[in-house]
């Protein structure tokens, strides 16, 4: 069973001695690895979670401000 927390890369690793001495040209470099979690891409889920947390935080802050406004009216 594969480790679900690893990342996938399409590149084949070169020996350490040649990698350190000569940097690879831009055309040969591998693309950034996609984040894989249990076999699924996590990038989209992270974006959706970010939107949900942002909306929930703003709704909570709005509720707190509403409480302050209502409390200020009763003076």
N, C-alpha and C positions, 0 to 999 in steps of 0.2 A: 504494500500500500504506500502510495506516495505521500510525502509530507505536504499538507495543504497550505503551509505558510511560506513555501518557497516561491520564487519568482521564475517565470519562464524567460529564457533568452534563446534566440535563434542562432547565436554566434557560437562558433567552436573556439574553445580557449586555446591559446598558443602557449608554448613553454614560457616560463617566467623570465628566462634570460633574454629572449628576443623581445618580449613585451616591454621590459624596463629600458632597454637600450634604444629602441626605435619606436616612436609613437606611430600609430596607424593613421593613414590619410583619412580625411573626412568622409570620403566616399566608401571606405571599407568598414568604418565603425558601425557597430550594431545599434539598432534602435533602442531607446530606453525600454526596460522591461515593464510589462504590464503587471499590476498588482493582482495576484491570484489568491483567493481565499476559498478553500474547499472546492476548487475546480471552477469557480465563477469569478468574473472580473469584479473587483471591489470598487473601482473608480466611480462607477455610476451610483452604487449604493452610498458611497461617502458623500457624493453631491446631493443626493436626495435627503440624507440625514442632516446635512448642513442647512438645507432650506427649511426642513421641519424644525430644527432647533432655533433657527433665526426667527421664524414666524412665532414659535411658542414663547421665546424670550420677549419679543416685542408685545405680544398679547399680555403677558404677565406684567410687563412694565406699564402698559396702558391701564391695566386693572388697578395697579398700585397708585398711579396718578389719579385715576377716577376716585379712589378712596380718599386721597388727600383733598381733592376738590369738594367732595361731598362733606367731608369733615370740616372744611373751611367755611362752608355755608351755614353751619349750625352755630356759629359763634354769636 
